[in-house]
Amino acid sequence: MRRTARVLSYGGGAFTVVCLSLLHARVIAENTYTFTGSSRFAWAVGYSVALGITTYAVGLPDQPRTARQAAWLAFLASAVAALAVSVPQLILGDALLPRFVVFGAALLLVPWQVAVNAMARGNRTRAQEKDRVLLVADPNEREQLVDDLSMEPEYAAQLAGALS
């Protein structure tokens, strides 16, 4: 399930950028144009890559432990990727990628990333129910393990029993 969440997380950004670009090229633009035949196609690919890199850099989809944290990180990733495309447009003085695509993708991807994160967290709960640990150690170490497991480690587990 974690792999599926990652594919949906990174692929969702690319899919959103391509769909919004096609919508802009065929419907919204004053003078319609061929999306794949223009220089905007390369910038759309670049924006998709920037979204993927920033999404990975902030730890989405599986790092955040709450929906609020996932929303904040998704907003941060989308904003940084939008800046990565907007700053060159500002410097060059040319609309390399339509604002509709840049900001539309940034807005649509925040709830998308929160939903994918919820899917990844649901998988974590199921993993915790599956993975059980039998501890053979002193009672002091048992308390330490219980504390460690409550701090949400990388791999979730529950203490099945302890022997001393």
C-alpha positions as CSV (number, residue, x, y, z in Angstrom):
1,M,0.0,0.0,0.0
2,R,2.9,2.4,0.6
3,R,4.1,1.9,-3.0
4,T,0.6,2.7,-4.2
5,A,0.5,5.8,-2.1
6,R,3.9,7.0,-3.5
7,V,2.8,6.4,-7.1
8,L,-0.4,8.3,-6.5
9,S,1.5,11.1,-4.7
10,Y,4.1,11.7,-7.4
11,G,1.9,10.7,-10.4
12,G,-0.9,12.9,-9.2
13,G,1.2,16.0,-9.6
14,A,2.2,15.1,-13.2
15,F,-1.3,14.1,-14.1
16,T,-2.7,17.3,-12.7
17,V,-0.2,19.5,-14.6
18,V,-0.8,17.7,-17.9
19,C,-4.6,17.8,-17.5
20,L,-4.6,21.5,-16.6
21,S,-2.2,22.3,-19.5
22,L,-4.4,20.5,-22.0
23,L,-7.5,22.2,-20.6
24,H,-5.8,25.6,-21.0
25,A,-4.5,24.9,-24.5
26,R,-7.9,23.7,-25.8
27,V,-10.5,25.6,-23.9
28,I,-9.2,28.5,-21.8
29,A,-6.6,30.1,-23.9
30,E,-7.8,33.0,-26.1
31,N,-5.9,31.6,-29.1
32,T,-5.9,27.8,-28.8
33,Y,-2.7,26.0,-29.3
34,T,-1.2,22.5,-29.5
35,F,0.1,21.8,-26.1
36,T,2.7,19.1,-27.1
37,G,3.9,21.2,-30.0
38,S,4.7,24.3,-27.9
39,S,7.5,25.1,-25.6
40,R,5.0,24.9,-22.7
41,F,5.2,21.2,-22.9
42,A,8.8,21.2,-21.7
43,W,8.0,23.6,-18.9
44,A,5.0,21.4,-17.9
45,V,7.4,18.4,-17.7
46,G,9.8,20.6,-15.6
47,Y,7.0,21.7,-13.3
48,S,5.9,18.1,-12.9
49,V,9.5,17.1,-12.0
50,A,9.7,20.1,-9.5
51,L,6.5,19.0,-7.9
52,G,7.8,15.4,-7.5
53,I,11.1,16.6,-6.0
54,T,9.5,19.0,-3.6
55,T,6.9,16.4,-2.6
56,Y,9.7,13.9,-1.9
57,A,11.8,16.5,-0.1
58,V,9.1,17.3,2.5
59,G,8.4,13.6,3.1
60,L,5.1,13.1,1.5
61,P,3.1,10.9,1.4
62,D,4.2,8.7,4.3
63,Q,6.1,11.1,6.7
64,P,3.3,13.3,8.2
65,R,1.4,11.7,11.1
66,T,-1.6,14.0,11.0
67,A,-3.8,15.4,8.2
68,R,-3.0,18.9,9.3
69,Q,0.8,18.2,9.0
70,A,0.2,16.7,5.6
71,A,-1.8,19.7,4.4
72,W,1.0,22.1,5.6
73,L,3.7,20.0,3.9
74,A,1.7,19.7,0.7
75,F,1.2,23.4,0.6
76,L,4.9,24.0,1.2
77,A,5.8,21.5,-1.6
78,S,3.4,23.1,-4.0
79,A,4.5,26.6,-3.2
80,V,8.2,25.8,-3.7
81,A,7.5,24.1,-7.0
82,A,5.4,27.0,-8.2
83,L,8.2,29.4,-7.3
84,A,10.6,27.2,-9.2
85,V,8.6,27.9,-12.3
86,S,7.4,31.4,-11.6
87,V,10.9,32.9,-10.8
88,P,12.3,32.0,-14.3
89,Q,9.1,33.4,-15.9
90,L,9.6,36.6,-14.0
91,I,13.3,36.9,-14.9
92,L,12.7,36.1,-18.6
93,G,9.5,38.2,-18.8
94,D,7.6,35.4,-20.7
95,A,4.7,33.2,-19.8
96,L,6.5,29.9,-20.0
97,L,3.7,28.1,-18.3
98,P,0.2,29.6,-17.8
99,R,-0.7,30.9,-14.3
100,F,-3.8,28.8,-14.6
101,V,-1.6,25.6,-14.7
102,V,0.9,26.7,-12.1
103,F,-1.5,27.9,-9.4
104,G,-4.3,25.5,-10.4
105,A,-2.0,22.5,-9.8
106,A,-0.7,24.0,-6.6
107,L,-4.3,24.3,-5.3
108,L,-5.5,21.0,-6.4
109,L,-2.5,19.0,-5.1
110,V,-2.9,20.0,-1.5
111,P,-6.2,18.0,-0.9
112,W,-4.8,15.3,-3.1
113,Q,-1.7,14.9,-1.0
114,V,-3.7,14.9,2.2
115,A,-5.9,12.1,0.8
116,V,-2.9,10.1,-0.3
117,N,-1.3,10.7,3.1
118,A,-4.5,9.4,4.8
119,M,-4.2,6.3,2.7
120,A,-0.6,5.8,3.8
121,R,-1.4,6.4,7.4
122,G,-4.3,3.8,7.2
123,N,-1.8,1.3,6.0
124,R,0.4,2.2,9.0
125,T,-2.5,1.3,11.4
126,R,-3.0,-2.0,9.7
127,A,0.8,-2.8,9.9
128,Q,0.7,-2.0,13.6
129,E,-2.1,-4.6,14.1
130,K,0.0,-7.1,12.1
131,D,3.5,-6.7,13.7
132,R,3.8,-7.9,17.2
133,V,6.9,-8.0,19.4
134,L,7.7,-10.5,22.2
135,L,10.3,-8.9,24.5
136,V,12.7,-10.9,26.5
137,A,14.4,-8.4,28.8
138,D,14.3,-6.6,32.2
139,P,11.1,-4.8,33.2
140,N,13.0,-1.4,32.9
141,E,13.7,-2.2,29.2
142,R,10.0,-3.1,28.8
143,E,9.0,0.4,29.8
144,Q,11.6,1.9,27.4
145,L,10.2,-0.2,24.5
146,V,6.6,0.8,25.3
147,D,7.7,4.4,25.2
148,D,9.6,3.9,22.0
149,L,6.6,2.2,20.3
150,S,4.3,5.1,21.4
151,M,6.5,7.7,19.7
152,E,5.5,6.3,16.2
153,P,8.7,4.6,15.0
154,E,9.4,4.1,11.3
155,Y,7.8,0.6,11.4
156,A,4.8,0.3,13.7
157,A,4.4,-2.6,16.1
158,Q,2.7,-3.5,19.3
159,L,4.1,-5.3,22.3
160,A,2.5,-8.8,22.5
161,G,4.2,-9.8,25.7
162,A,7.3,-9.6,27.8
163,L,9.4,-12.3,29.6
164,S,12.1,-11.5,32.1
